[in-house]
C-alpha cells in the first residue's frame, strides 16, 4: 500500500511540475490524507516529506499558477506543520519566506482569501516554532509588517479554524522568554492579548455559523 501511495505522489509531483493538472483543488484532499495518515511514515523516511515540500514549493514558484492554486499550497503547508510537529524544522524558514515574499512584494493586488491564507501559513509557522519564526521575520525586516497585517485583519479570520489557529499561535508567542522577543515589536506586545480577546469574543458567532444546531450553552 505504501508503495502505491508513494508511486501516486511521484506521478502527482510530475504533473504539478508539468502543469498538466486542471485544478489543484482536486488533488488537495488526497494529499491532505497522505499527510494526515502518513505523518509517521514521513518522520521515518524524510524522502516522502521532501516530495510533499517539493510539491508545495513548485505550486508557489510555477509561473502559470494563480492565487487559487497557491491557496492549495498554503493548505498543504499547514497540514504538514500541524501533523508532523517537530519534524519539519529544516523547511520552516522556507515556509515563512514563501508567503511573506508574496505578502510584501505581490506582483498584482492580492485576492483577499489568498492574502488570508498566506498570513495563516506564517501563523502556522508561529504556532510550530514561535522563536525561530520571529528570528526569520526579524532577519528580513518583516516582523512589524507581518504583525500589522495579522492584527489589522483579525476580524477577517471568520472561520472557527482561523480563530483557533490564531489563538494557539498567540498562546505560543506569550510563552516566549523576554529575550526571545525582538526589540522592534516589544512596545506593541500587549496587542497579542487584545487580539486574543477579540478572537474569543467572536468565536461563538463562528461556531454558531458552523454548527447551527449546537445549544446556546455549548456555543458560548
GIVEN-V878435 format. One record per backbone hydrogen bond with DSSP energy under -1.0 kcal/mol. CO is the residue of the C=O (numbers start at 1). NH is the residue of the N-H. If there is no record, write none. Layout:
CO NH
CO NH
This chain:
1 5
2 6
3 7
4 8
5 9
6 10
7 11
8 12
9 13
10 14
11 15
12 16
13 17
14 18
15 20
27 31
28 32
29 33
30 34
31 35
32 36
33 37
34 38
38 42
39 43
40 44
41 45
45 48
46 50
47 51
48 52
49 53
50 54
51 55
52 56
53 57
54 58
55 59
56 60
57 61
58 62
62 65
66 70
67 71
68 72
69 73
70 74
71 75
72 76
73 77
74 78
75 79
76 80
77 81
78 82
79 83
80 84
84 87
88 91
91 95
92 96
93 97
94 98
96 100
97 101
98 102
99 103
100 104
101 105
111 115
112 116
113 117
114 118
115 119
116 120
117 121
118 122
119 123
120 124
121 125
122 126
123 127
124 128
125 129
129 133
130 134
131 135
132 136
133 137
134 138
135 139
136 140
137 142
142 146
143 147
144 148
145 149
146 150
147 151
148 152
153 156
156 158
159 163
160 164
161 165
162 166
163 167
164 168
165 169
166 170
167 171
168 172
169 173
170 174
173 176
177 180
178 181
182 185
186 189
188 191
189 192
190 194
191 195
192 196
193 197
194 198
195 199
196 200
197 201
198 202
199 203
202 206
203 207
204 208
205 209
206 210
207 211
211 214
215 219
216 220
